[in-house]
Structures are given as structure tokens and as C-alpha cells.
Amino acid sequence: MTTVGLLVLGLAVGLLSGMLGIGGGIVLIPALVLLFGFTQAEAQGTSLAVLSLPVAVFAALVYYDNGFVRPKVVAFIVVGFAFGAYLGARLVPHVPPGALRVGFGALLLYAGLLQVFDIRPTRMASALPAGLVAVLTAVLGRLFRRRLARRRPPEPPPAVEYHI
């Protein structure tokens, strides 16, 4: 990891986040995985740490000053988000990295297709895929964890000493 590369990535993600309201999941996580060799879990944890209150608050204040923030809505979402993020983070060690990548990619593809084709499903229908991906990822994680726990590598043959 180079300091300059990380600074440039931070600048790019900050610009996109300020302009489009995106960054952590859509840009930062894939960049950390593809450009800097992070695992999926490392990239997700780093993204959460980067986008914590001190960074996001500055852009949010500008949006608030321009009348683009609904404080009541923010309060309700923050409560749910905090609990959901904690529970999701607790699940990550139990989910195989491949399942995390597939779930993450599927969610990005779904969101991208909705944006590109200007599809406006009903409110509940638009939340359904995200919930399904979360449940599917958790179930796959549990299944793979059980299978991996059963498969143990074979014992190495006993060492034989030869004396001449």
C-alpha cells in the first residue's frame, strides 16, 4: 500500500461521496480489494471505519444547510442502522469470503440496474433483494461453516527415522 495511492483513493471516494452520496460500498470496498489486495472483510471494516461520523458529518452539514436532510428520518434510520450494522459485523467471521463477495456483487448489480434503467419498483419490492441477499449470505455462511468444520485435513503420516 502506498501512501499516495491511499490519499488519491480517499480523494476520489470523498468527491464521489460528496457529489453522489455514494462511496464506501460502491467505490471504496472494490478499490481496496482490487487495487490494494484487501480481503472482502478487511475492505468492509476499513470502509466502515473511514465513513464514521467525523468524515461524513462535514458533507452532511452542507446538505443540511441546503435543505436536503430530513432530521426525523435520519434519527430513525440511525437507530436501525446501528443495530443492523452491529449484527451484520458479528456475522462476518461466520460467512465465507466467497459468499460475501457474491452477496456484495449481487446487491451492487441490482442497485446499478435500477439506476441505469430508471426502474422504480414499489417501496417494499426495492428493499426485498437487499433483505434476500442478507439472508442468503447468512444461510450460506452457516452451511459452509458446518461443512468446513466437518472436513479436517488428513493426519500426516508418522515420521519414520532411518539410521544407517
Secondary structure as GFF3:
##gff-version 3
##sequence-region A 1 164
A	DSSP	alpha_helix	3	20	.	.	.	ID=ss1
A	DSSP	pi_helix	24	28	.	.	.	ID=ss2
A	DSSP	alpha_helix	29	36	.	.	.	ID=ss3
A	DSSP	alpha_helix	40	50	.	.	.	ID=ss4
A	DSSP	alpha_helix	53	65	.	.	.	ID=ss5
A	DSSP	alpha_helix	71	91	.	.	.	ID=ss6
A	DSSP	three_ten_helix	92	94	.	.	.	ID=ss7
A	DSSP	alpha_helix	97	116	.	.	.	ID=ss8
A	DSSP	alpha_helix	123	150	.	.	.	ID=ss9
###
